[in-house]
């Protein structure tokens, strides 16, 4: 059971890391990209990089704001 717990803790720390909100935004981007690509038939490869860059900008903005 210790190994399973350590494995879960590793993946939680790897995916969530320090900021769960950025991870949630990236997961939302993955979901929206999948919905657009499969359900709507849209070529949506460009949508995920937009979500990632938006998450990065938002995270940097919050970090810079907290340093003031």
C-alpha positions as CSV (number, residue, x, y, z in Angstrom):
1,X,0.0,0.0,0.0
2,X,2.9,2.3,0.6
3,X,4.1,2.1,-3.0
4,X,0.6,2.9,-4.3
5,X,0.4,5.9,-2.0
6,X,3.8,7.1,-3.1
7,X,2.9,6.6,-6.8
8,X,-0.3,8.6,-6.3
9,X,1.6,11.3,-4.4
10,X,4.1,11.6,-7.2
11,X,1.5,12.0,-9.9
12,X,-0.5,14.5,-7.8
13,X,2.7,16.6,-7.3
14,X,3.7,16.2,-10.9
15,X,0.4,17.2,-12.4
16,X,-1.0,19.7,-9.8
17,X,2.4,21.0,-8.6
18,X,2.3,24.4,-6.9
19,X,-0.8,25.8,-8.6
20,X,-3.9,23.7,-9.0
21,X,-5.7,26.5,-10.9
22,X,-3.2,26.4,-13.8
23,X,-3.5,22.6,-13.9
24,X,-7.3,22.9,-14.0
25,X,-7.1,25.5,-16.8
26,X,-4.9,23.2,-18.9
27,X,-7.3,20.2,-18.3
28,X,-10.2,22.5,-19.4
29,X,-8.2,23.3,-22.5
30,X,-7.6,19.6,-23.2
31,X,-11.3,18.9,-22.8
32,X,-12.4,21.8,-25.0
33,X,-9.9,20.8,-27.7
34,X,-11.2,17.2,-27.6
35,X,-14.8,18.3,-27.8
36,X,-14.1,20.6,-30.7
37,X,-12.0,18.0,-32.6
38,X,-14.2,15.0,-32.1
39,X,-17.8,16.2,-31.6
40,X,-17.8,19.3,-33.8
41,X,-15.2,18.1,-36.3
42,X,-13.2,21.3,-36.0
43,X,-9.4,21.3,-36.6
44,X,-8.7,22.6,-33.1
45,X,-5.0,21.9,-32.6
46,X,-4.3,25.6,-32.0
47,X,-6.7,25.8,-29.0
48,X,-4.6,24.0,-26.5
49,X,-1.5,26.2,-26.9
50,X,-3.7,29.2,-26.4
51,X,-4.9,27.8,-23.1
52,X,-1.4,26.9,-22.0
53,X,-0.1,30.4,-22.8
54,X,-3.1,32.0,-21.1
55,X,-2.5,29.9,-18.0
56,X,1.2,30.9,-18.0
57,X,0.4,34.6,-18.3
58,X,-2.2,34.4,-15.6
59,X,0.1,32.6,-13.3
60,X,2.9,35.1,-13.9
61,X,0.5,38.0,-13.4
62,X,-0.6,36.6,-10.0
63,X,3.0,35.9,-8.9
64,X,4.1,39.4,-9.9
65,X,1.1,40.9,-8.1
66,X,1.9,39.1,-4.9
67,X,5.5,40.3,-4.9
68,X,4.5,44.0,-4.7
